[in-house]
Each structure stands twice: as structure tokens, then as C-alpha cells.
């Protein structure tokens, strides 16, 4: 069988490209156009307010969605005492006991660090900040009641904030 000839069809794009006028800006014109734009004070204020509201909402949602610590509450003084005892055991122990004591020291250090980090969260103040701005944030960003509930915000807090229950 003879090989089929390939025929190249012209799409006409080259003709259209040639007919189009050159509308490119030069580098100096483009930089002049961009440099002349400035934001108004009102726009800057609105951006800052939006960042502040987003940060407050984020802090509250992180606090609400942090899992509760289960079990018996341990004070920092108790952890420090256990840490001192584990360090003494680490110095005097040998063999497997030395490894276990070293691991216990590491675990207790991690627990004290975690206790320090979690101890600074005051959910009540975060909630009051959230209640103050949630309705306006919802209106600005188009966030509905169910989205807040899905994110873990209690219904009582949304009621205080004035976020209305809606369908959909």
C-alpha cells in the first residue's frame, strides 16, 4: 500500500497575527502606570480591619477545636517534682532502667512545655472578641450559620453574636 501523503492545512492564524496591531506597552510605560496607583486611607483602614477580624476568628476557632485533655489534671508543680525524680533516677540507673528514665525525662519535659503553651489560652476572652465581630465577618465574607456550626462554633455563641439561623 502506498504511504498516505500528509497535507498541512493552514489555519489562517499567521495571517490573523500579522493583521493584529502591536499593542504591547514598553517597560517604562508599564512601570509608570503601576507606580501612579495609591490606596486611599479608607481602603487601608478596611484592609487592616479585615486582617484584625480574621485573626480574632482564627484564634477563637483554634481554641474551640482544640481537643480537651482527658484524665486527671496534673499541676505544673507535680510535673516538676516528677521530672526531678526522673533526673535523679537517670543519673543512678544502669542498663534498661537508664534508657527508661531518659525517656521519662524527655516525656515530662514535653508535658511541661505543652502545659505552658496550652495554659495561656483564655477561651472566654476569645469568645467575647468573636461575638463582637462574627456578624460583620459573616456579612463581609458570606459565611452562613451552618458553616459556623460545621466549624465547631456553638449555637449559643452564634446567637449572642447575632448570626441568624438560615436555611441552606
N, C-alpha and C positions, 0 to 999 in steps of 0.2 A: 504494500500500500504506500502510496506517495505521502510524504510528510505534508501536513497542512501548513499553509502559509500563514504567518502571523501578520495581521493587518493592524496597524496602530491607528486608533481613532483619535482625532483631535477633539478635545473637549471645548475648545474655544477659550480656555482660561487665559492663555497667553495673550490673546487679543484683548480680553477684558482688562487684564493687568496693565497693559500698555496704554489703554484708553483712560484709566483712572488717573486723576491728577495727584501730584505728590502733595500730601497733606501732613507731612511729618514736621514736627517742631524741631528747631535746633536746640541743643543742650542749654544754651544761655536763655532762650525764651521760656523753656520749661521751668528752669530754676527760678526765674523772675516771677512766674505765675504762682508757683508754690510758696515762695517766700513772702508774698504780699498778704496771705491769709493769716488772720489772727482770731483768737477766740475771745468772745466778749466775757466780761466779768460774770454775767449771769450764767453763761454756759459753763464756765469753770466752777462756779458755785454748785450748779446742778450735778456736774460730774463728781465733785467732792462729796456731795450729799449722797449720791448713789453708791459710792465706794463705802461710805460710813454705814449706810443701811445694809449693804451686802455683807459687810464684816460682822455686824451685830447679828444678822440672821444666821450666818455661818457659825458663829460662836455658840448660839443657842442650840442649833441643830446638832452640833457635835456633842454638846453637853447632854442633850436629851437622848441621843442614840448611843452614848457610851454605856456598855453593859454594867449592870450593878454587880458589885463584888459580893459573892456568895460566902456563906460561912461566918465564923466568929470574927468579929472585928479585932484587929491587932493594933495596939498603940505603937507609936514610934519608940517609946522608952523600952517596951518589951522587945522590939526588934533589935535595938542597940545592945541590950543585955545578951540576947541570944547570939548576936554577932561577936561580942567579946568572948563568950564561952567557946564559940566555934574556933576563934583565932587561937585561943589557948590550946584547945584540942589539936589544932593543926600543927602547933609547934612541938607537942609532945608525942603525937601519934606516929606509928610506923606502918608500912605496908598498905593494905587496903583501907584501913581506918584513916590514914593520912589523905588518901585520894577522896574519900567520902567527906572528910572535914573540909578539904579545899573546895569541894563542890558546894557544901553547905554555906561556906563564907561567900562564895560567888552568888548563890541564890538569895542570901539575906541582903547583900549589897544591892542586888537588883530590886528586891522588895522595898527597901528603904527609898531608893530612887523613884520607884513607881508611886510610893506613898507621898513623896514630896511633890511630884508632878500632879497627882490627882487631888491633892489637898487644897489647891488654890482655886478650884472651880466652885463658884457660888452660883448655883442654878437659879436661885430666887432673883438675884440682880440681873442675870442674863434674861430671865423670863420677863421682868419688868421692861427692860430695853426692847425686847421682842414685841411685847404687847403694844408699846408706844409706836412702833413703826410698821407692824405687819400689814395693816390695812392699806397704807400708802404703797408699801412694797408690792403687795398683791395687785393693786391697780396699775402701778407703773410697769410691772413685768408680766401681767396677765396670768398670775398664779391663782388657781381656784382652790376652794375649800378642800376638795378631795385630794388634791396634790399635797396640801399641807398635812392632811391626815395620813397619807401614804408615806410622807417623810418622817412621821413619828410625833407630830405635834398633837398634844391632847386637845380634845374638843373644848374643854373648859377654857384653855388658854386662847383658842381662836375666838370663842365667844367674848372673852374680855377684850380682845383686840378689835372686835367689831367686824371680823371677817364672816360674811354671811354664808350660810349653807346654800349651795346651789346645786342644781341637777347638772350632771354631765361632767 
